[in-house]
Amino acid sequence: MTTRPLAITAIAALLAACTPQYNLPPTEAPAGMVVTPVVKDWWKSFQDPVLDQAIAMAFAQSPTLEAAMARVDASQARLGASRSFLFPSFDAQAGAGRARLSQDTNPPPTGPTTVYQAGLTASWEVDLWGRLRNEVAASRSDLLASTYARDAVELELASQVALTYFLIRSLDAQLDVARRTLESRVASYDLRLKRFSRGITSELDVRQAENELATARAAIPDIQDALSSAEGSFAALTGMSPRELVEGGVVRGKDIDVIPVPPALPEGMPSDLLLRRPDIQEAEQTLRAAQARIAGARAAYFPVIGLTGAYGGESLAFGDLFSGPARAWSFVGALTMPVFNSGRTAAQVDLATASERAAIAAYRNTVIQAFAETRSALTATRQSSERVSARQQSVSALRRAYRLANLRYDNGYSSYLDLLDAERQLFAAELSVADAQRLQLSAVVALYRALGGGWVPPEPPPKPPAQQ
């Protein structure tokens, strides 16, 4: 009476050994985190239809994204193939053979005979230990991993398009500043030349104005070169043809200084970061697939139970093949137990275990990088806002200083060097504002990418009703 509970316990232990243990490595998430709902099409928060269209073009024409989608389809096909082994397979077969048997070992007739055969065969492996089920589970995790990898490609592609677009609009603003500065310095040079011809000023002022004019002219080609390179990168990201780029160029939307900056994320790390980052989800599913394959490899230690059946006809005459006497059937059950294979099964278990260790390390590394990127992006968004504000304030002060320097020079209270110095500082400050605005928008994109998408800003509290 005591053997039955022991047998049941032993079978349960064997089945448990062949069941995947889905364990994720512990991660120490920072305390005091906040929940922020995610938005998939986060780029629309910049409210620029041209940017929206560019990202849609990139999704439709990117070879990198197309390859990622193909890998999803391949994983789907592998999952279907794995599932098929859980069910019986049926085959139809028909054949004819002619042979002459030996007279020494077979009774008459000894002449050549022809045998016709036709029928159906069925085979099925009883997945008692879960080898096939674990392979299905691994394939399902592979499918999810490839899906998350595709989402990661989409996120990276949208981020790169947005960053390149903001760079183009920033360079456009810098080019406009450089051209306006050039016009101002042309007028300044002409004025200094006229005053020199009338003996009002010295040749030194003329040559200094000429030098500043040449410097302003030299700045424009540098910006145009950078702009051309950015446009080429943008065309490659969005799938523009060379003809479209040359003939139509990159379409512009809002100016860099009017593109709205989305509301800031509340203080603290988002608590659902581990659930929204596609690379973390991909790493998790890769780890789950490795753990399922360990259980499948261990199942190879146990017997394989196979069932095979056949039904059909066999006859010496083709016309009698489907008659009653020619009918034949068979049913076979077989148990195959590994005895010795030179350590192949153990090596396969070791291989699966090593793959799990690598997947655990990759998962931990992905989580660490995710929180590091998010922390850095949160800091960058706060600092970029302060940077833009400070540089805009500097431009306002330098514009006032330039006007005052011009008045002092015209009235003979200061030298031309003071005027040139004020003009140089203003030019550099105006260029830095456009770049700071780009960096601010880029910091927001980096935060979106670090969070695995955009966030939904909280609704403002309703205003209290006005008192009568």
Legacy VTK file of the C-alpha trace (Angstrom):
# vtk DataFile Version 3.0
C-alpha trace
ASCII
DATASET POLYDATA
POINTS 468 float
0.000 0.000 0.000
2.934 2.280 0.488
4.293 1.900 -3.044
1.487 3.891 -4.703
2.126 7.210 -2.855
5.851 6.778 -3.483
5.245 6.215 -7.175
2.949 9.222 -7.398
5.542 11.351 -5.598
8.306 10.163 -7.917
6.244 10.924 -11.041
5.358 14.367 -9.689
9.040 15.071 -9.018
9.966 13.995 -12.539
7.268 16.198 -14.062
8.372 19.143 -11.910
11.946 18.687 -13.095
10.735 19.057 -16.685
8.690 22.189 -15.979
10.385 25.547 -16.727
11.119 27.673 -13.681
10.362 31.260 -14.736
12.488 33.296 -12.346
13.655 36.829 -13.057
16.790 38.114 -11.309
16.007 40.570 -8.503
16.198 44.246 -9.430
16.487 47.011 -6.860
14.201 49.700 -8.221
14.618 53.182 -6.739
12.138 54.183 -4.087
9.606 56.972 -4.395
8.668 56.274 -7.994
5.593 57.644 -9.703
3.188 56.139 -12.219
2.947 57.831 -15.612
0.614 56.482 -18.324
2.405 55.762 -21.582
1.625 57.154 -25.019
2.747 55.224 -28.103
2.797 58.042 -30.659
4.762 60.341 -28.359
6.154 62.467 -31.199
2.740 64.058 -31.719
3.235 65.988 -28.477
5.555 68.304 -30.455
2.524 69.326 -32.559
4.403 69.445 -35.870
2.554 67.727 -38.751
5.743 67.597 -40.824
7.489 65.594 -38.098
4.468 63.277 -37.836
4.561 62.637 -41.573
8.319 62.040 -41.558
8.060 59.383 -38.845
5.179 57.722 -40.727
7.387 57.615 -43.837
10.224 56.082 -41.824
7.937 53.364 -40.465
6.696 52.574 -43.973
10.062 52.526 -45.753
12.814 51.738 -43.241
14.803 48.587 -44.184
15.784 48.109 -40.536
12.162 48.039 -39.426
11.244 45.766 -42.325
13.926 43.295 -41.215
12.607 43.409 -37.641
9.079 42.688 -38.876
10.409 39.765 -40.920
11.990 38.341 -37.768
8.595 38.530 -36.061
7.040 36.583 -38.940
9.839 34.002 -38.730
9.238 33.587 -34.985
5.524 33.158 -35.640
6.293 30.423 -38.156
8.641 28.649 -35.711
5.926 28.740 -33.058
3.494 27.131 -35.484
6.035 24.442 -36.316
6.639 23.734 -32.609
2.918 23.443 -31.902
2.451 20.945 -34.718
4.498 18.306 -32.850
1.923 18.271 -30.043
-0.642 16.633 -32.351
-0.648 13.422 -34.413
0.677 13.571 -37.950
-1.007 11.737 -40.815
0.592 10.644 -44.065
-0.856 9.019 -47.161
1.327 6.653 -49.075
1.028 4.452 -52.131
3.585 2.302 -53.883
4.329 -0.725 -55.971
7.318 -3.032 -55.832
8.517 -5.965 -57.864
10.903 -8.610 -56.526
12.119 -12.184 -57.066
12.593 -14.204 -53.876
15.200 -16.918 -53.319
14.113 -20.504 -54.035
16.213 -21.769 -51.122
14.452 -19.737 -48.443
10.946 -19.192 -49.836
8.236 -21.618 -50.968
6.892 -21.488 -54.552
5.987 -19.480 -56.510
9.604 -18.524 -57.055
9.082 -16.164 -59.986
9.032 -12.386 -59.796
5.986 -10.890 -58.032
4.551 -7.358 -57.860
3.041 -6.030 -54.644
0.786 -2.933 -54.552
0.296 -0.942 -51.366
-1.802 2.086 -50.365
-2.922 3.467 -47.030
-2.762 6.046 -44.276
-0.241 6.180 -41.451
-0.452 8.140 -38.222
2.201 8.809 -35.623
2.161 10.681 -32.324
4.665 11.262 -29.551
3.093 11.254 -26.103
4.590 14.338 -24.478
4.590 12.869 -20.981
7.662 14.757 -19.751
6.937 18.108 -21.402
9.736 18.165 -23.969
7.444 19.352 -26.742
5.449 21.678 -24.496
8.630 23.373 -23.321
9.751 23.867 -26.897
6.392 25.499 -27.632
6.816 27.736 -24.576
10.318 28.690 -25.726
9.066 29.474 -29.227
6.255 31.587 -27.785
8.771 33.575 -25.743
10.938 33.941 -28.851
7.932 35.390 -30.675
7.295 37.893 -27.888
10.999 38.781 -27.793
11.061 39.468 -31.538
7.885 41.551 -31.201
9.460 43.669 -28.467
12.622 43.935 -30.571
10.504 45.342 -33.403
8.967 47.841 -30.971
12.476 48.839 -29.878
13.439 49.420 -33.515
10.346 51.597 -33.991
11.178 53.599 -30.876
14.800 54.108 -31.930
13.801 54.986 -35.492
11.235 57.573 -34.383
13.786 59.040 -31.954
16.454 59.378 -34.643
14.008 61.013 -37.068
12.922 63.520 -34.416
16.503 64.301 -33.366
17.603 64.835 -36.965
14.561 66.983 -37.714
15.272 69.204 -34.704
18.897 69.482 -35.795
17.766 70.667 -39.236
15.433 73.279 -37.758
18.183 74.445 -35.377
20.660 74.802 -38.247
17.997 76.672 -40.214
17.704 79.134 -37.324
21.478 79.452 -37.072
21.729 80.029 -40.820
19.114 82.777 -40.553
21.107 84.398 -37.726
24.306 84.174 -39.767
22.670 85.756 -42.819
21.169 88.582 -40.787
24.533 89.139 -39.159
26.167 89.209 -42.587
23.696 91.854 -43.779
24.403 93.914 -40.668
28.155 93.658 -41.170
27.892 94.559 -44.845
26.042 97.712 -43.828
28.574 98.377 -41.078
31.499 97.963 -43.478
29.928 100.294 -46.041
29.324 102.885 -43.326
32.903 102.643 -42.022
34.230 102.930 -45.565
32.190 106.099 -46.181
33.285 107.629 -42.890
36.919 106.820 -43.703
36.610 108.435 -47.114
35.341 111.607 -45.397
38.138 111.524 -42.835
35.784 110.909 -39.927
37.316 107.572 -38.888
40.612 105.775 -39.297
41.553 102.982 -41.684
41.863 100.694 -38.658
38.085 100.787 -38.188
37.598 99.965 -41.872
39.920 96.946 -41.743
38.340 95.678 -38.549
34.886 95.977 -40.137
36.228 94.187 -43.219
37.551 91.349 -41.046
34.219 90.971 -39.270
32.484 90.908 -42.658
34.734 88.114 -43.884
34.210 86.169 -40.635
30.424 86.405 -41.052
30.674 85.200 -44.642
32.846 82.244 -43.610
30.310 81.133 -40.989
27.548 80.588 -43.559
29.240 77.786 -45.575
30.045 75.914 -42.355
26.389 75.961 -41.323
25.276 75.022 -44.841
27.624 72.021 -44.850
26.240 70.824 -41.532
22.693 71.401 -42.803
23.336 69.394 -45.969
24.714 66.499 -43.928
21.701 66.570 -41.601
19.316 66.591 -44.541
21.098 63.558 -45.998
20.728 61.668 -42.726
17.075 62.671 -42.535
16.477 61.419 -46.077
18.110 58.082 -45.266
16.003 57.660 -42.115
12.711 58.470 -43.823
13.425 56.555 -47.037
13.495 59.570 -49.360
14.889 58.850 -52.801
17.933 60.828 -54.032
15.701 62.504 -56.610
13.231 63.656 -53.958
16.063 65.015 -51.837
17.718 66.916 -54.695
14.575 68.267 -56.345
12.265 68.842 -53.381
14.569 68.873 -50.378
13.463 68.245 -46.837
10.090 69.779 -46.032
10.141 72.153 -43.083
7.520 72.555 -40.424
7.540 74.749 -37.359
10.540 76.876 -36.463
12.727 75.611 -33.674
11.643 78.393 -31.331
7.906 77.706 -31.701
7.920 73.904 -31.417
6.194 73.315 -28.069
8.093 71.527 -25.329
5.864 68.886 -23.661
5.140 69.267 -19.945
7.861 68.054 -17.622
7.617 64.644 -16.023
6.915 64.712 -12.280
9.839 64.161 -9.955
10.920 60.555 -9.440
11.387 57.496 -11.576
8.326 55.975 -13.297
7.287 52.833 -11.456
6.192 51.007 -14.608
9.494 51.508 -16.420
10.159 47.764 -16.340
6.810 47.154 -18.055
7.086 49.668 -20.882
10.677 49.526 -22.147
10.662 47.147 -25.138
14.317 46.194 -24.665
13.621 45.091 -21.078
10.630 43.085 -22.231
12.715 41.536 -24.994
15.433 40.555 -22.510
12.824 39.050 -20.178
11.265 36.934 -22.910
14.697 35.794 -24.067
15.391 34.668 -20.505
12.063 32.832 -20.332
12.841 31.048 -23.596
16.207 29.932 -22.203
14.571 28.622 -19.016
11.991 26.676 -21.044
14.750 25.118 -23.135
16.510 23.928 -19.971
13.376 22.016 -18.973
13.081 20.641 -22.516
16.708 19.500 -22.493
16.257 17.742 -19.156
13.259 15.852 -20.536
15.639 14.060 -22.914
16.789 11.945 -19.929
13.395 10.216 -19.824
11.749 7.703 -22.165
10.002 8.774 -25.352
6.640 7.123 -25.917
5.581 6.915 -29.558
2.353 5.597 -31.082
2.159 4.563 -34.740
-0.823 3.269 -36.683
-1.480 2.318 -40.289
-4.571 1.374 -42.305
-4.767 0.504 -45.995
-4.516 -2.327 -48.494
-1.883 -4.654 -49.880
-2.416 -6.874 -52.903
-0.616 -8.700 -55.717
-3.128 -7.245 -58.189
-3.823 -3.557 -58.464
-7.547 -4.148 -59.035
-7.847 -6.028 -55.741
-6.003 -3.347 -53.740
-9.179 -1.916 -52.168
-11.097 -5.193 -51.798
-11.983 -6.680 -48.454
-9.330 -9.409 -48.282
-6.585 -6.907 -49.175
-7.251 -4.674 -46.174
-4.444 -4.381 -43.652
-3.872 -2.396 -40.470
-1.345 -2.133 -37.706
-0.891 -0.341 -34.388
2.448 -0.061 -32.635
3.393 1.511 -29.336
7.079 2.030 -28.660
9.094 3.281 -25.709
12.591 4.541 -26.345
14.880 5.052 -23.390
18.291 6.710 -23.700
20.996 4.469 -22.316
24.303 5.810 -23.589
24.951 8.676 -26.023
28.449 9.762 -24.997
27.154 12.585 -22.776
25.102 14.288 -25.507
22.059 14.876 -23.274
24.153 16.272 -20.426
25.962 18.561 -22.852
22.644 19.847 -24.180
21.466 20.578 -20.625
24.746 22.383 -19.905
24.339 24.384 -23.118
20.812 25.440 -22.176
21.950 26.337 -18.654
24.802 28.463 -19.989
22.342 30.227 -22.310
20.154 30.977 -19.301
23.115 32.496 -17.422
23.902 34.696 -20.418
20.236 35.729 -20.652
20.185 36.607 -16.937
23.274 38.771 -17.324
21.775 40.464 -20.389
18.510 41.126 -18.528
20.299 42.653 -15.521
22.464 44.792 -17.781
19.427 46.019 -19.716
17.619 46.988 -16.513
20.667 48.823 -15.166
21.115 50.725 -18.417
17.398 51.560 -18.548
17.386 53.228 -15.145
20.693 54.963 -15.849
19.370 56.348 -19.149
16.125 57.461 -17.516
17.930 59.208 -14.679
20.262 60.951 -17.107
17.375 61.972 -19.374
15.375 63.377 -16.448
18.354 65.471 -15.394
18.994 66.629 -18.951
15.400 67.804 -19.448
15.546 69.961 -16.320
18.946 71.403 -17.160
18.065 72.046 -20.808
15.108 74.200 -19.796
17.321 76.273 -17.529
19.928 76.543 -20.288
17.427 77.914 -22.819
16.090 80.446 -20.333
19.586 81.659 -19.413
20.713 81.997 -23.024
17.561 83.847 -24.041
18.155 86.237 -21.171
21.743 86.667 -22.349
20.582 87.508 -25.888
18.196 90.158 -24.560
20.968 91.736 -22.516
23.475 91.617 -25.395
21.019 93.209 -27.834
20.618 96.080 -25.418
24.395 96.255 -24.959
24.933 96.307 -28.723
22.536 99.236 -29.156
24.241 101.144 -26.379
27.697 100.385 -27.799
26.568 101.625 -31.201
25.275 104.857 -29.707
28.455 105.403 -27.700
30.621 104.802 -30.769
28.554 107.150 -32.956
28.853 109.863 -30.305
32.580 109.300 -29.812
32.404 107.928 -26.260
33.922 104.500 -27.052
36.138 102.855 -29.638
35.067 100.684 -32.523
36.560 97.679 -30.717
33.860 97.976 -28.046
31.191 97.910 -30.749
32.774 94.892 -32.476
33.048 93.018 -29.193
29.363 93.593 -28.439
28.419 92.467 -31.953
30.519 89.291 -31.709
28.978 88.359 -28.368
25.474 88.908 -29.701
26.134 86.770 -32.771
27.496 83.899 -30.669
24.622 84.178 -28.179
21.953 84.055 -30.911
23.571 80.941 -32.363
23.720 79.348 -28.921
20.011 79.973 -28.328
19.060 77.994 -31.427
21.362 75.168 -30.352
20.031 75.259 -26.782
16.467 74.967 -28.086
17.532 71.917 -30.101
19.173 70.387 -27.043
16.008 70.962 -25.023
13.837 69.171 -27.574
16.458 66.459 -27.945
16.464 65.922 -24.182
12.709 65.380 -24.286
13.154 62.833 -27.096
15.841 61.071 -25.049
13.464 60.906 -22.089
10.694 59.502 -24.285
13.115 56.870 -25.546
14.337 56.039 -22.035
10.746 55.574 -20.858
9.855 53.379 -23.813
7.379 55.964 -25.095
5.741 59.210 -24.106
3.871 60.047 -20.969
0.445 61.515 -20.405
0.683 64.744 -18.383
-1.735 64.841 -15.460
-4.955 66.732 -15.938
-4.957 70.122 -14.203
-7.327 70.326 -11.248
-10.694 71.867 -12.089
-11.100 75.516 -11.280
-13.431 76.247 -8.389
-16.709 77.796 -9.444
-16.823 81.554 -9.274
-18.616 82.861 -6.264
-21.657 84.915 -6.932
LINES 1 469
468 0 1 2 3 4 5 6 7 8 9 10 11 12 13 14 15 16 17 18 19 20 21 22 23 24 25 26 27 28 29 30 31 32 33 34 35 36 37 38 39 40 41 42 43 44 45 46 47 48 49 50 51 52 53 54 55 56 57 58 59 60 61 62 63 64 65 66 67 68 69 70 71 72 73 74 75 76 77 78 79 80 81 82 83 84 85 86 87 88 89 90 91 92 93 94 95 96 97 98 99 100 101 102 103 104 105 106 107 108 109 110 111 112 113 114 115 116 117 118 119 120 121 122 123 124 125 126 127 128 129 130 131 132 133 134 135 136 137 138 139 140 141 142 143 144 145 146 147 148 149 150 151 152 153 154 155 156 157 158 159 160 161 162 163 164 165 166 167 168 169 170 171 172 173 174 175 176 177 178 179 180 181 182 183 184 185 186 187 188 189 190 191 192 193 194 195 196 197 198 199 200 201 202 203 204 205 206 207 208 209 210 211 212 213 214 215 216 217 218 219 220 221 222 223 224 225 226 227 228 229 230 231 232 233 234 235 236 237 238 239 240 241 242 243 244 245 246 247 248 249 250 251 252 253 254 255 256 257 258 259 260 261 262 263 264 265 266 267 268 269 270 271 272 273 274 275 276 277 278 279 280 281 282 283 284 285 286 287 288 289 290 291 292 293 294 295 296 297 298 299 300 301 302 303 304 305 306 307 308 309 310 311 312 313 314 315 316 317 318 319 320 321 322 323 324 325 326 327 328 329 330 331 332 333 334 335 336 337 338 339 340 341 342 343 344 345 346 347 348 349 350 351 352 353 354 355 356 357 358 359 360 361 362 363 364 365 366 367 368 369 370 371 372 373 374 375 376 377 378 379 380 381 382 383 384 385 386 387 388 389 390 391 392 393 394 395 396 397 398 399 400 401 402 403 404 405 406 407 408 409 410 411 412 413 414 415 416 417 418 419 420 421 422 423 424 425 426 427 428 429 430 431 432 433 434 435 436 437 438 439 440 441 442 443 444 445 446 447 448 449 450 451 452 453 454 455 456 457 458 459 460 461 462 463 464 465 466 467
